[in-house]
Amino acid sequence: MQREAASTPTDGRMIPPDYGSDSILGLAGGILDYFGVAPTHPALPIRRLFEESRNPKKTKIVLVILDAIGWRNYLHCLTDPAFCELTAPFSKMRISSTFPTTTTTALTTLYTASTPLEHGMLGYILYLKRFFSLVNMLDISPIGMDRDLLTRHGFNPFKWLPVKTIFEKLSKSGVKCLSVTSNLFKNSGLSKMHHVGSTLKGYSDMVDMVLLLKKTLEEDGPLFVFGYWGLTDSFGHQYGPFSPEYALELKTFFYLIRNVFAEYFAGSEHQDTGLLISADHGQLETAWSDEEWISPKDKLVKEFLDIPPFGEPRALYFIPREGKAFRQFFQEHYSKRFLLLSREEAIQSGYFGPPRDSEKRDEIQERIGYWIALSKKRSSIHYRYTGNEKTFRGKHGSVTADELYVPLLAFG
């Protein structure tokens, strides 16, 4: 199945996220549906991805998520004939990420088959009223403090999400679930939150990960394996998502996949296995001139905000002292670069998913303040929380095509 989506915008325009079947939400729901568990949102038809296979009925599904591989990032890599050859056996299609286009939000959607509004992981830095803090949700700690600090002060990662993981739902239906992630994250609060219901295994590097993915397939089916590789995001941040360094990292991954799994898939006894490769979000190439750095001394913060801006540099959340004055100031100074929405406007417009009620809706809404600013093209606003913040060449968070659209590849 080839869906090349030639109409992907390249001019930096904003695109509302799609939470239908052709999305990472639909992909997660499709995994549930494939194994006979009813999803709560439109599901991507996984069976169709393997309809040309020698054995379309798979009892083992492996899903590998590469951090920050956008559809256009992937298409750019295809200009390399060697990369093109490595990925030739895969069917390909384009799907949508979430808003914001960031790891904490998108991965949680993939792990739970629920929208950001339902699962509540609405960004990189959120305001958690319960802890009176702006919290780094990757580290589960107040900004600049030790990782997982809040897990020692009342934050229970096993019970934080108001929704079940896909592993919990699959396990109840008799599907064995295994997860493969870096040893750096294996015991983190975020991993504990995401992998409830799955047996978690750690790796040390990319070779170790691919070999471990293959080893998990020694288990009998029905089996679902979820693998995650995060360093593509780091390469994109540092060098840019269209750089030779980024492309080589991605090419190395597919080289290992092709070589390690070649013999496995050649055997007739392994035609019951399907391999899916996708991403949580994409990345946008930017320059230092696209950035604005602010601190407590700046007028926006000093005169109009109760607490510093948070969220993402390209998708900011605000808690102002007085909404009307803040809105007027922001529109006068930033409207050419950012779209400003009230929280309710963003929710009703479907940025966080269909605006249905959720179990913890009021608490979840509090985490994003009252106003939301989305970067229209390449701009970003960076707040100096600690003074150690760094500039990145590749960024994400808003809803341009480079950030929002990701590839889905299938083989088996």
N, C-alpha and C positions, 0 to 999 in steps of 0.2 A: 504494500500500500504506500503510494508516494503522494504526499500532499505538500508540494514545495512552496505554496503561498507566496507567489511572486509579487503580490500587492503590498508586502510589508512596507510601511512608510519609512523613509530614511531622512526626513526633514526635521526630526525632533518634535513633531507635534504630539500632543497628549492623547492617549487612547484609554478609554475606560476598561478596566480589567473584565475579562470574561469568566464567569463562574459556571458556564455550561459544561457540556461533556468534553469539549476540546480545551481542557485546562488541566492544571496540576490537581485541582479539586476533582475534576472528572477522572483523572488518572487514578487517584487514590480510591475513589468510589468504584472505578472499574475493577480494581484488584479485589475489593470486597465482592462485587457482583460476580466476578469470574469464579470465585470459590463458593458461591451460593449464599452470600450474606447480603441482605438488602441494603443498598446505600440510601442516604437521605437526600442526595442531590443527583442531578443527571450524571450518568456514568459513561465513561469512554468505553466503547465495546472492545475489550481486550481480545476477545476471540477473533475479531476481524483482523487484528494485527498479525495473526498466525495462520490466516486462512490459506495461504499458499505453501504452508509447511508440509513436509511429508507426514507429520502427525499433528494436526491442528489441536488435538485434545491434550493439553499440557497438565501434568499434575504437580509440576514444580515451576515456580515463577521467581526469577531474580530481577529485582529492580535496583539499579545503581543510579544514585543522584550525584552529579558533578556540580559543585558550587559555582554559580556565576558563569554558566555557558549560555549565552543568548543565541537566538536563532541567527541573527546577523553575524555574531562572533563565529558561529559554526559554519555559516556559508562562506565567510572569509577564509577559514581554514581549508575549505574545499578547493581553493585556487592552487593549493599544493597537490600535485599529482599523486604523491606518496600517501598523503592523508586521504585523498579521494579513493585510492585503491583499498586502504585499510577499512574504510566505512562502506564500501560498495555493497557488501552482502546484506546490509541493514535496510529495512524499509524505514521511511522517514516521514514525519509530519511536524507541523508547528502547533504548539499549544500555548495557552496564556498562563502567566503566573498570577499572583495576588497583588493587592495593594495593602501596605507598602511592599515594594519589591525588595525584600530584605530577608535574610536567612531565618531569623527567629519566627517571622510570620509565615513565610512560604513553607519551611520545613514542617512547622506545626500543622499546616493544612495537609501536607503529604502524609504525616504520621497519624492524622485523625480523620481524614476525609470530611473535614468541616471548614467553614469559612472563618476568616479572621474575626468577624463579629461574634461567631459562636464560640471559638476557642479562646479568644481574649489576648492572644500574643500579637499585639497590634503595632509592633515596632521594635527597634533596637534599644532605645531608651524610653521607658514609660514612667509615668507618675503613679506610684503605688501608694494610695492614701493610707492603707493599713500600716505602712512602714514610714510614712511621712518623708518619702525619698524619691528622687529620680533614680531609677534602677536600670543598670545595664542588664538586659534580659539574656544575653549570651552568657554572662558570668554569674547571673543571679546575685548581684551585689550592687550597693550604691556606687555611683561613678567614682573610679579611681581607687576602690578598695579591693581587698583580696577576693578571689573567685569563690563563689558559693557562701559568702559571708551570711547571707540571709537564711540559708538553710540551717544555720545554727541559731537562728532567732525567730523561728516560727513559720518559715516558708517550707512547706512540705511538698517537694517536687512530685511525689507519687499521687498527691491529691489536688494539686494546683489547678489542673485543667478541668473545666466543667463538662468535658466530653470524654468519651472513651477513645483509646487509640485503636487503629485498625488491627493491631496485634491482639488486643483483648477480644475484639469481635471475632477475628478469625480463629483464635484458640478455642473459643467456646463452640465453634463449629467443627472442631477436630483438625484444623490446619496447624501444623507445626510452624512456628515463626522464629527466625534467626535474624539478628542484626549484626552488621559489621561496620565498625567505626574506628577512628584513630585512638590509640592508647592515651593520647593527650586529653581526649574528651570522655573516655569510656566511663569514668566514675564521677563525671560532673553532674551538677544538679539538673542541667538542661537535658543531658542524656537519660538520666533517671526518669525525668518527666516524659520524654518522647518514647521510651522503649518499654513502658509498662506492658506486660504480656508477651515479651519477646526475650529470648536468650541472647545476651549481648556478648560479642567477641571483639577483641581489639587487635589492631595491626600496628606495625612500626613505620612502614613506608608503602609506596605504591605497589611494589613487587609483592610484598607481604599481603597486601589487601587482595590483589587479584588471585593469588594462590589460595588465600583463605576463602574467598568466594567459591572457588572450585571445590575446595574441601567440604564446604557446607552441603554440597549436592550429593554427598555420600549418604545423607539422611534419606529415608523413605518418604515418599509423598503421601498425602498432599503436603506441600512445603512452600512457604513464602520466605524469601531472603531479601533483606533490605540493606544495601551497601551505600556508604556515603564517603565522598572524597572532597576535602575542603580547600586544598592548596591552589586549585585553579582560580579561586576567588582572590587569594593572596597575590598570585602572579598578575592578575588583571589590575588589582589595586596599585601594585608597585610599578609595573611596566606598561600597562595599558592593555585592554582586551583585544587589540588588533596587532599586538607586538609579536615579534618572532619568539620571544620567551614564552608567552602565553600559548602560542600555537604549538610549540614544541612540547609543552607540558601535556596538552590535549592529545597530540599525536603519540606521545609515549604511552598514554593510557590505552589508546586503541591498539597500538602495537602489542602491548602485553595481553590485552583481551583476546586478540586474534591468535596469538601464539600459544597462550596457556589453554585456551578453550578449543583450539582447532581439533585436537584428537578426541576430546570429549564429545563434541557435536558430530564428529564423523561417525561415531558408533551408533548403530541402529537402536541399541538399548537406551540411548540417551535422547531419543526424539520426543521424550515426554517433558523436556525442559525448554522454557522460553526465557529469553534474556531481553530486558528493557533497560534503556539508558536515557536519562533525562536530566533536568537541572531544576534548581529552585527558582532562579531568576537569571536575568542577563546582566550586562554591564555596559556603561556608556563611556566613551572616550571623552575626557575633558582636559582643560589646561588650567594652570594656576590662575590665569586672568579671569576664569569663570567663578572663582571663589571669593566670598566676602567673609572675613573673620571678625567676630564681635566679642565683646567682653562686658563685664558689669558696668564699665564706664560709658558704653555706647547709649545713645538716647533711647533706642528701641527698648533696651533692657531696663535702663535706669528710670525712665519716666512712665513706661506703659505696661511692664510685666511684673507679676507677683513672684514668679520663679523663672529661671532661665528657660529659653526654648529647648525642646527635647524632641525625641523621635529620630529623624535622620536629617543630615544636611540638605537633602533634596526633597524631604517630606517632613516638614516641621510641625510640631504641636505647640500651642500657646495657651497659657492661662493668664489673661490680662487683668489689670486692676479694673478697667472699665472698657467694656467691649466696643462701644461706639467710637471712643477716642482712639483706641488701638487700631480699629479697622480703618479709620480715616488716615492715620499716620502710615500704616502699612501700605495702603493702596497708593498713597502719594509717592512713596519711595521705592516700592517693590513690584507694582502691578505689571510692569513690562516683563518681569522675569519670573513671577510667581502668580499662581491662581490661588486666591484666598477664599476658603469656604468655612462656613460655620460647621461645627460638629454635626448638627442635624442635617445640614445640606449634604455633607459627605456621605452620611449614613443613608439618607433617603435616595441619593443618586446611585447607590449600590457599590461604592468604592470598596467597602469591606465585606461585600456579599449581599444577597437579597436581604432587605431590611425586616427580617422576621424577629420576633421576640426570642431571647435566649435566657437560659437559666439565671445567668448573672449579668443581665444586660446593663443595669445601672452601674454596677461596680466596674464592668468592662469599659463603659463609656467614660468613666472618670479617668481612666488611664491615659486618655489622649487629649485632655484639656477641653477647651471650648472652640478653638479656631485651628484650622489646618491649612498650611501653605504648601502647594505642590509646584515644583520647578517645571517651568514650561519647556525649556530646552536644556541647556547645559549648566545652568547656574546652581550654586549651592551656598548656603549660609552656615558657617561653622562657629560654634560657640566654644570659647576657651574655658572648659570646666577645670582642668588641672594645669594647663600650660604645656602638657606633653603631647597634645594632639598633633597628628601628622597630616600632611596633604597627600591625597591619592590621585593618581592619574586616571584610574578607572573608578567609576562610582555607580551607585544604584539607589533605589528608594522611590523614585517617582514613576511615571507611567508613559515614558517614551517607548517606542517600539524596541529599541536596543535593550531596555531594562525589562520589559514586560513579556516578550515572546521568547520561548525556549524550544529547543528541539526535543522530539521523542523518537528514539530509534528502537527498532525491534528486530530480533533475530531468533531463529529456532525452528 
